[in-house]
Amino acid sequence: MNGDEQLLNGRVYGADHDDPDPGPLPHRTYAELVGGPLDGLLLDIHGWSDKDIDDGVALLTELGRRPCGRALHDTRPGEPRAQGPGISCRFYQSGDTPGR
């Protein structure tokens, strides 16, 4: 794991880079992002429906092969999900889209 990967690991997607505590909050629900430029980040999915989670996400990123593009992440069908706060599921990188 390089320095950039260590910096991202356990941080919440969208948290400010200079936030002194960019980690998860104990009362929120998160998905772990797996693969691609956002690997290791947590995505706050608190209050999302099962359908919202099943639809996956397209997250803006300055990292990766397509700067200013979106990293696409989806769940895997049949993978179990935990209920309540903490890490509930995983979103796996499924592709990317070009930037502006």
C-alpha positions as CSV (number, residue, x, y, z in Angstrom):
1,M,0.0,0.0,0.0
2,N,1.5,3.3,-1.0
3,G,1.2,6.6,0.9
4,D,-1.8,7.9,-1.1
5,E,-3.6,4.6,-0.5
6,Q,-2.9,4.8,3.3
7,L,-4.2,8.4,3.3
8,L,-7.5,7.3,1.7
9,N,-8.1,4.1,3.7
10,G,-10.9,4.5,6.3
11,R,-11.8,8.0,5.2
12,V,-15.3,9.0,4.2
13,Y,-15.8,9.9,0.6
14,G,-16.4,13.7,0.3
15,A,-14.7,14.6,3.6
16,D,-12.4,17.6,3.4
17,H,-8.7,16.6,2.9
18,D,-7.7,18.7,5.9
19,D,-10.4,17.4,8.2
20,P,-8.7,16.4,11.4
21,D,-11.1,13.4,11.8
22,P,-12.2,12.3,8.3
23,G,-13.3,8.8,9.6
24,P,-16.7,7.4,10.0
25,L,-19.2,8.5,12.6
26,P,-20.5,5.8,15.0
27,H,-24.2,6.4,14.3
28,R,-24.0,6.4,10.5
29,T,-24.1,3.6,7.9
30,Y,-21.4,3.2,5.3
31,A,-20.5,1.2,2.2
32,E,-16.8,0.3,1.7
33,L,-15.5,1.2,-1.8
34,V,-13.5,-1.6,-3.3
35,G,-11.2,-1.3,-6.3
36,G,-10.2,1.6,-8.5
37,P,-9.1,5.1,-7.4
38,L,-11.5,5.3,-4.4
39,D,-10.4,1.9,-2.9
40,G,-10.6,1.9,0.8
41,L,-12.9,5.0,1.2
42,L,-16.2,4.7,2.9
43,L,-19.4,6.1,1.4
44,D,-22.1,7.4,3.7
45,I,-25.3,5.5,2.8
46,H,-27.2,6.3,5.9
47,G,-31.0,6.3,5.1
48,W,-30.6,4.8,1.6
49,S,-33.2,2.3,0.6
50,D,-32.2,-1.2,-0.6
51,K,-33.1,-0.1,-4.2
52,D,-30.8,2.9,-3.9
53,I,-28.0,0.6,-2.8
54,D,-28.7,-1.9,-5.5
55,D,-28.6,0.9,-8.2
56,G,-24.9,1.5,-7.4
57,V,-23.1,4.9,-7.6
58,A,-21.2,7.1,-9.9
59,L,-18.8,9.1,-7.8
60,L,-16.8,12.1,-8.9
61,T,-13.0,11.7,-8.6
62,E,-9.9,13.6,-9.5
63,L,-7.9,10.3,-9.2
64,G,-7.5,7.5,-11.7
65,R,-7.3,7.2,-15.4
66,R,-9.9,9.8,-16.2
67,P,-9.4,12.9,-14.0
68,C,-12.6,14.8,-13.3
69,G,-14.6,11.7,-14.3
70,R,-16.7,9.3,-12.3
71,A,-15.8,6.0,-10.7
72,L,-18.7,3.6,-11.1
73,H,-19.4,1.2,-8.1
74,D,-22.0,-1.5,-7.7
75,T,-22.9,-4.1,-5.1
76,R,-22.6,-7.8,-5.9
77,P,-26.0,-9.7,-6.1
78,G,-26.5,-11.9,-3.1
79,E,-23.7,-10.5,-1.0
80,P,-25.0,-10.1,2.6
81,R,-25.6,-6.7,4.1
82,A,-25.3,-5.8,7.8
83,Q,-28.1,-3.8,9.4
84,G,-27.6,-0.8,11.6
85,P,-24.7,1.6,11.9
86,G,-21.2,0.8,10.7
87,I,-20.1,-0.8,7.4
88,S,-23.2,-2.3,5.9
89,C,-22.0,-3.5,2.5
90,R,-19.3,-3.1,-0.2
91,F,-19.5,-1.3,-3.5
92,Y,-17.1,-2.8,-6.1
93,Q,-15.7,-0.7,-8.9
94,S,-17.4,-1.6,-12.2
95,G,-16.0,1.0,-14.5
96,D,-15.5,4.7,-15.0
97,T,-16.7,7.6,-17.1
98,P,-14.8,10.4,-18.8
99,G,-14.5,13.9,-17.2
100,R,-15.7,17.2,-18.7
